[in-house]
Amino acid sequence: MNRRVVITGMGVVAPNGVGLQEFTHAIKNGLSGIKKDPELARLKFSCQISGTPTISTEKALEYFTELELRNFNSSGILYGVIAGLDAWKDAGLEINEATDPDWDSGTIFGAGTSGIEKFRESIYKIDDFQTKRLGSTAVAQTMNSGISAYLGGKLGLGNQVTTNSSACTTGTESLMMAFDRIKSGQAKRILAGSTSDSGPYIWGGFDAMRVCTFKHNDMPEKGSRPLSATASGFVPGSGAGAFVVEDLELALARGAKIYAEILGGNINSGGQRGSGTMTAPNAVAVQRCITEAVKNSGINPEEIDAINGHLTATTKDGFEIENWSQALGLKKDSFPYINSLKSMIGHCLSAAGSIESVASVLQIHENFVFPSINCEDLHPEVTAIIDANKVPQKLIEMPVNIVVKASFGFGDVNGCIVFKKFEK
């Protein structure tokens, strides 16, 4: 249980950047990936903007064969495979072509749904008596574990291969599950991450709930406004983030690049008791998740350089800041920097925690704090608790040692993870 756990590779498919280089440039410069969505407009959604990654056929063919793509219709698996294989290559690892699986390596790759577009296609073809035209991969694309199954097969993974699903906490939870498996000695390396499908069949329910913004359809890049007094709901998004999470001794033995160390974290649920419901967090559980994560990591709150919050641009942003302040015992100028990647990419649902964790780790590795855009008019509920300068609106270049990332999901589930700059 004394094993140290580090991150040796990362991959990302985000609305504002596909690949680490493009994504890093975007978050440093506050570049939004939110655009007008013609399909949402055609379907008369209230929210007609989205954060959708752009993947060309040529790009897809770098990761799939033409045969694999022939009847392929799953944006979530597409994003997840690209991010996952990129992370594997970034870690300096080769794809296993041996007859036997790699028993030491596995994947825990989360998803909210799988192949929602393939489900729609299936329904129409079945209703039109065309079941035989679905193709032989319809099941693999639509089973929830489709993403981990695809990655496990492409990499020849022989350890645990599974998919977790915990709403918006999925990505953060997958990292914690990988951390626990390596810490306990059950695996030496886990490809962890999460993905989310794109499109109206994923986002329609949220639009119906009226939790998505409708006031910025003509100004897409201004639409996602976490921490802002003029926030009017979240912008739906999608994509994937991936990490190679590895036992430190193994990483050092093979001379791997180390992005950061995972010190610890916490996963819990508010049980939909007290203030908690299916769609609202229980403040007691949120605060407990944060304090236990800090305690499990062996750090003091004063050591935290930056927090990458959940912060969705709904009415709950001020509530989240209050929970952070209460849990850490910090406020006003003693509070760490806090930012929200959702200001640039929207809310990527089950992929949110993993994409945002990539941004969190990049801040440590490259010594910067990325800006939260569109919050020039900070909400009074925020500035009543923390100083305005703690929400960076421009890039800050500074040494970053510890970053805390949290996600809070539907079902009253919470996840918090602590990253630290690696030191031998």
ZIZI-V946773 format. One record per run of one state. SS is the DSSP state (h for helix, s for strand, l for the rest). FROM is the first residue (numbers start at 1). TO is the last residue. If there is no record, write none. Layout:
BEGIN
<<SS FROM TO> <SS FROM TO>>
END
This chain:
BEGIN
<<l 1 4> <s 5 14> <l 15 16> <s 17 18> <l 19 19> <h 20 28> <l 29 33> <s 34 36> <l 37 37> <h 38 42> <l 43 48> <s 49 51> <l 52 56> <h 57 60> <l 61 65> <h 66 70> <l 71 74> <h 75 90> <l 91 101> <s 102 102> <l 103 104> <s 105 111> <l 112 115> <h 116 127> <l 128 130> <h 131 134> <l 135 137> <h 138 142> <l 143 145> <h 146 155> <l 156 156> <s 157 157> <l 158 160> <s 161 162> <l 163 166> <h 167 183> <l 184 188> <s 189 196> <l 197 199> <h 200 209> <l 210 211> <s 212 212> <l 213 219> <h 220 222> <l 223 227> <s 228 228> <l 229 233> <s 234 234> <l 235 235> <s 236 237> <l 238 238> <s 239 247> <h 248 253> <l 254 259> <s 260 269> <l 270 282> <h 283 297> <l 298 300> <h 301 303> <l 304 305> <s 306 308> <l 309 316> <h 317 328> <l 329 331> <s 332 332> <l 333 336> <s 337 339> <l 340 341> <h 342 345> <l 346 346> <s 347 347> <l 348 348> <h 349 366> <l 367 367> <s 368 369> <l 370 377> <s 378 378> <l 379 379> <h 380 383> <l 384 385> <s 386 386> <l 387 387> <h 388 390> <l 391 395> <s 396 397> <l 398 401> <s 402 409> <l 410 412> <s 413 420> <l 421 424>>
END
